[in-house]
Amino acid sequence: MKPDSDGGGVTTWDIRRPAMLTVLLVTWLLPLLGMGLLIVAEYRLGGLEGSQDPVSLLLHLIGLVLIARGNYRLPSLARVVRRWAQSRSVALEMSDDTLTLSTPGEKVSLTRRELWGAVEGGDWRSRPGGRRTTDVYLVRAGSPRWYLSIPPVFEATPGIVAEELMRWRGPQPIHLAPAPPTDPLASQIFETAQSGAPRPGDIAIAQSKAWLAGGPYISLFFGAAVLLQLRHASERMIADLSEGGLAVLTASLAVLLVSIPAAWLLQSLRHIRPRGGLALLLTPHRALLRTKAGVQDIAWSKVNRIGVDESPSWSVLQGRHTRRSLVIEHANLGSVRIDESQLADPVEAIALAAECLRTGQTGAVASSEQ
């Protein structure tokens, strides 16, 4: 970060293109390693003259999983490449009264009053020396597009950028949101936003499909690995199975392939379908979400804490990763948790917006819900 040379009080950030080596290696190394394991498995089976080999089955399984993980990471690679190519077109400037963000295709200016806050994505403690791979989110007022993303293309780390932006914004008075009015009904407010036309001042968070990546798909990969093994089955084994055993094996394998992921999917949809595409609605007085039992009304006046909790997790497609959840601690309802994979917008930005609404640092709580 450096001040400009004209002495006009404008502060700018030096640009540094994001590193792509790590993403490139992970994205391309996983499929190559997976293909190598498949080749080794095929070679082992070819030398066993039709016998089945547990080691080859394991190699087939691991190889298929690694190839799938590499393909799952392709969107991340495309995003990093796009940011690298566009990094020279990004600029962030601060004057005494105005913050200006320039990105390819647009230029946005905010005043201190319009900026609710800035927050870095992820947990800065999870990478020594600061994270360079996360965006900084600017939560703002007065627009359906309620937050802006600053890509990690500056010499300063995202955490430092967010901290400097909060210093520029300055402290804001806290006025806890009053109890919400009894009318209109919470269900009416939610259904209005669900129809695609939220009221001015409300923030509608759409339902994401990212939760599908966390499914129990290991049975699918195991079934595919078994099919690859059967390609090398001996003629004698096929002859023995042809007397009815082949049909039983095929049916059992089909059940194994489909039953576990299908049961998980149906169970998940029971909770997701009632939302109608809207995961969460933030208003000046409350947060609303729909469950199977109806619309849950979470009044800011009874909320003790809003934050983002992290826990280690694992899935077939994502591998070992950090699972983040939006947590709203309510005096009567307890802890209300919404997984990050359910939310179409960044969980850190949602938590910041909710906290600003709860503490009245937006100027929005003065208006009544009509």
N, C-alpha and C positions, 0 to 999 in steps of 0.2 A: 504494500500500500504506500502511496506517495501523494503529496499535494502537488497541484499543477504549478507551473513556473510563472504564471501570470499574476499570482498574488491575489486572485479573486476569491479565495476561500473555497474553491472546488477541490474535492478529494476524489482521486480515481484509484483503481486497483491495477497492478501489473498483471498481464495475461500470461498464463503458463498452460500449454496444451496438456490435456489429461494423458496419463500413461496408458498405453494399450497393450503392453507386452503381457501382463498378467492375464488379462481377459482373453487375448489371442491364444496364449498357451493352454489355458484351461478349456476354452471352447473347442479347440482343434485337437488337443492332446487326448482328451477323453474318448472321442470317437475312434481315433487311430489306435489307442490302446485297446479299446473294445474289439476292433476288427482284428488286431493281433491275437487276442485271446481266442476269438472264434477260429482263426486259422490254426492255432495250436490244438484246439479241441478237435477240429476236423482231421488234423494230421494224426492225432492219437487214435481216433476211431478207425481211421483207414488202415492202421497197422495192427488192429486187434481182430481182424477177420470176423466182423459181425458181432463180437461180444460187446456188451454194454459196460461203460466205464463211468463210475461216479465222479471221478476227477474231470472227465470231459463234460459231464452234465453241469458241474459247478463252473467250469470255464465258459460254457455256453451262456449260463445264467448271468455271470458277471459281465461278460462281453456285451450282451444285449442291454443290460442296465446302463453301462457306460456310454454306449452309443445313444441311448435315449436321453441321458443327462446332457450330453454334448448338444444334441438337437434342441433340448429345452433351453439351453443358454444362448442360442443363436440370437434371439431378440436383444439380449443384453449386449452382445457383440455389436449388433447393428446400431444400438443407441450410443455406444462409446465411439464408434467410428464416425457417426453423424456429429457428435459433440466435438470430436477432434477436428473435423473439417470446418465446423462453424465457429470454432473458438475465437478466431480473430474478428468475428462480427459481433461479439458480445462485449458490452461496456457497462460499467456501473460507476455512477458519479453521485457525489453528495455535495450539496451546497448548504448554506445556513438554513434554508427553508424547504428545499426540494431534493428528493431522491429520484434519480433517473436510471432506469434499466433499459438498455438497448439490446435486443436480440434479433436474429434474422427475421425480417418481416414485420417487426413492431418496435415501438418505443413508448414506454410507459413512465409517467412521472407521478410521484406521490408526495404529499405533504406529511408532516409529522402527525397531524390529526387523522389522516386517512390510513396510516400504517398502524395496524393493531400490534404487530410484533413480527419477529424473525426467529426462525428456529432451524437448526441443522437436522437433516435426516439421520436416523440411526443414533447409536450411542458412541460418542467420541472416545470413550474409554476402551472400546473394543479394538482399537488399533493404536499402538504406541506412536507418539509423534504427530497424531492428528490424522483424520481421514481425508482423503483426496477424491473419494469416489461417490460422495453423497451430495445431493442438492441442498441449497438453502431455500426455505420456503418463506415468502413474504405474505402474511395474512393481512388482507386489507378490507376496507368497508366500501359500501356504495356501488357494488357491481355484482352481477350474477357470477362472474369469474372471481371468486372470493380469495384466491391465492395465486401468487406468481412463483415460478421456479427459477432460481439462479443456478446455472450449471457449475460444476467444480472446475472452472477453467482459470482461476486466479492463482497468483503466487501465494497469497495467503490461503490457509486451509479453510474449509467451510465453517469450522467452528469459530475461527477468528473473524470471518466475514459476518457471521450471525451476531457475534458479540459486539462488533463495531456498529452494526446497524441498530442494535438495541440501545447502545450508548447514544447514538445520534437521535433516536426517537425520544429518549429521556424518560424519566419516571412519570407514571400516570396515576392520578388519584383512583383509589379503589372504592367503589360503591356497590356493595353486594346487591344482586338482583332481588327485587321484592317478590313476594309470593305471586304466582300467576293468577290472572283473573279466572273466574269459574266459567266464563262464557267467552268465546265459543268452546265447544267440546274439543278435546285433544284429538279425537278420531277425525273430526272435520278438518282440522288443521293438517293432519297427516295425509288425508285423502286429497286435499287440495294440492299439496306438494307431489303426491303420487301421480296426479294427472299431468304433471309436467309444468305446472305454473305455481311455484312456491310464492308466498307473499313477500313483498319487499322487506329486507332485513333477515329473512330466514335463509339458512344454509342447508341445502339438500345434498346428501351424500348418497350417490348411486351404489347399487349392489355390484360388487366385482365378481368375476368368474375365476379369480386367481386361486380360490379354494380348491378347485378341481385338481391342481398340481399336487395336493397333499394326500391323494387317495391311496388306498392299499392295493397298488397295482402289482405287487410282487408275484401274485398268483398268475397274472397274465404273462409275465416274463418267464416264470417257471414252466407254464404250459408250452410256451414257444420253445424253450430249451429242450423239453421232452420231445417235441415234434422233430427238432433237429437231430436228437439222438436216434429216433425211430427211423430216420432216413438210412441209417447204417445198420439197421437190424438184420440179422441173418435170415436166409431163406427159410430155415427151419423154424425160427421164431414166428415169422409171418404165416407159415403153414399152420402152426399150432393155434395162432390167433384167428385164423380164418373160420374155424368151427364155432363161431359165436363169440369168442373172446375178443376179437377185434372190435365188434360193435359195442361191447361193454366197456372196453378201454377208451374208445372214442367218446362215448357218452359221459364217462367219468371225467375225462379230460375237459370236455366242454363245460361240465358243471364247475370244475375247478377254475377254469378260465373266467367264468362269468359271475358265479354266485357271490364271491366275496366283494368284488368292486360294485356289483349291482346292489347288494344289500346296503353297503355304505352310501352309495349314491341316493337310494330311495330314502334312507334315514336322514341324510343331509337336506334333501329337497323338502322334507316335511317341515323343516324350520325356515327354509329360505323362501318357499313359494308364497307364504302369507305376506311377505314384504312387498311384493309387487314391483320389484326392481329398485326399491328405495330402502337402503340399509339403515339410514339414520337421518333425522331432521333436527337441526339446531335452531332454536328461536331465541329471542331476547329473554324469555322467561323460563324455558324448559328445553329438554331434549326428549325426542319422541322416537320410538321404534316399535315396529309391529311384531308380535309373536303369535303363536298359535292361539293363545288365550285372548288376544286383542292388542290394542295400542297401549304401550307402557309409557306412562307419563312420569318423567323425571324432572321435578321442579328444581331449578338452580338454588332456590332458597334452602333446600334440604340436602344439598350436595356438599360433602366435606372435602373431597379431593378429586382431581382429574389428572390423569397421568398416563404414561405408556409403560407397561410392564414387559419385561423380556424373559424368555426362558429358552433353554436349549431344546432343539427338536430335530427330527429326522424323517425324511420321506424318500421314496424310491427315486423320484425325479429330481428332488432338490438336494438330496444328501443331507449331511449335517449342516444345520443352519440355525439362526436365531429367530425364534417366533415372538412377534410383538403383538400386543393386544391393547386396545383402548380400554382404560379402566375408569369407571365413574363410581365413586363410593358415596352411596346415598344413605341417609340416616335411617330410613325405613326399609328400603329394598336391599340393602347390603351392597356388595360389589357387583356392578353390572359390567360384564366384559364382552367386547366385540373384537374378534380376531382381525388382524390386519388384512388377511386374505379376503375378508368379506367386504372391505371398503375400497371403493374405486379411487379415492383420494388418499394422499399420504397421511398416515396415522398421526405423525408428529404435528402436521398442520391442523388436523382436526382437533387434537388435544389442545393446541394453543388457542384456536378459535373458540372452543368450548369454555376454556378458562377465562378468556377475555369477556365472553358473554356472562359468565357466572359472576365475575368481579366488577362488571359494569365499566370496563375500560374501552368501551366502544361508543358510548354516547347513545346506544340503541335502547337501553333499559328505560329510558324516560318515556318512550312511546308505549301505548297500550295495545294489546292484541285485539284486533277487530276482525 
